[in-house]
Amino acid sequence: MECQKKLLADLAIIQDPETTPGSHHTEVLSLYILAGTMLLSSIIMLTKSLGRRMLSDIFFLVFFFVGALGFGLLGFASQVYVAGENWAVILAKILITLSLASLLLNNCCVLEDLAPFRFRTVIWVSFFFQSSVSLLGVAAQLGKHLQSTMLFMTMMSVSCTFTWSVAHYLKKSNAQEYCLKAFCSFLAAAGSLTVAILEPTCGYAGHKKCYTDCFGVPGVHFLIWVVPSIGSVLFLNFLQMCCPDQAMLPPILCWKPKPPPEPEAP
């Protein structure tokens, strides 16, 4: 049922998200805005990647485009469906997780050329572990609404921050592109962590107490999240266009280079 919450000098009537689709307008708007930003970034990246054909451009293109599909579908589901898990929400969460997995995969391929063998092994094991746990976690519908998804997004964004920082250290160059990309992923991690923390009070679950523990309108935490997320997406796009990552696939199975021919005996 609906409830009333005092916002500034007015008394706002808030519809129950379990019976009224799209009751959290700020959440729907934030998701659509980020989806549009990522879609625009994917178009820009596509035009750039066609001219230089770099492996890292493909990873970034997947990150932007799949992320746009995921956040767009999540915004659509939040607008037309009531609170709760449905096929659109679950599919959107999986797409968002795959989007970040593509970015983390790019960083693993960057370290393939820079890091020692043992460290590369740890990085690849960590990548497959995080990606598997995140996909299983969002599919299992853990937490309140988007709480678990945002926690997994935070974990993967922090991993991107760490791997880019390591790449900056190992490259031993005055160029700061890896350092700046690490800062971008740190911003994204801070935003998603904010949503995960405030979801029980400002999200759908807060309606039971009429959002008495929320400091603003329902879904205000998504406004806090979308600002650094948009900045992170746009800055990552700019950095990748100007200073593309030097990524390479691991030399296993069919990717293993052929050995040089043996010299003929005199």
C-alpha positions, 0 to 999 in steps of 0.5 A: 500500500502507499505511504507518505513521507515528508520531503522538505516542506511537502508531504509526498505520497509514495506508491508501493513498488510491489503493486505499482510499476515504476514507483521509483522514478529516480531509479528508472531515470538513472538506469536509462541515462547510464544505458544511453551513455554506454550506448553512445560510448559503444558507437564511438568505440566501434567507429574507432576500432574499425580503423585500428583493429586492436584487441583491447578495443573489442573488450571495451566495445563489449563492455559498453554495448553489453552494459548498455543492453543490461542497464537499459533492460533493467530500467525497462523492467523497473518501469513496467514490472512491480518489485521482485525478480522476473526474466527481464531483471535476471537477464539484465543482471547477467548482462551487466555482469558479463559487461564488467567481466569483459573489462576485467578480461581486458586487464588480464590480457594487458598483464599477460604481456607485463607480469611474471608467469606466476602472477599471471596464473593468479590473475587468470584464476582470480578472473574465472573465480570472480566471473563465475561467482558473480554470474551465479550470485546474480542468477541466484537472486541474492540480497535486496533487489539490486544489492547483490548485483551492486556488490558483485559490480563493486568487487569486479570494479575493484579488481579492474582498479587493482589490475590497472594499477599493477599494469602501471607499476610494471610498465615503468613508464611516465605515461599515466593512462593505466593509472587514470583508468584505475581511477575511473574503475575506482569511481565506478566501484564507489558508486555501486558500493553506495547503492549496495549499502543504501538499497535496504533503506532507500530501495524497494525494501525501505517501503515497509518503513516508509523510507524513514531511514532514507535521507531523501526520495526513494531511489536517491542512491541511484542518483548518487551512483549514476554521476560517478558511473557516467564520468567513469564510462565517458573518461574510460572511452576517452582514454581508450581512444587516445591511449589503447591498452596493449592487450594480448591473448594468453599463448595456450591451445590454438593461440600458442605461437608456432616454434621457429623452424630449426636451422638446417645443418651445413 
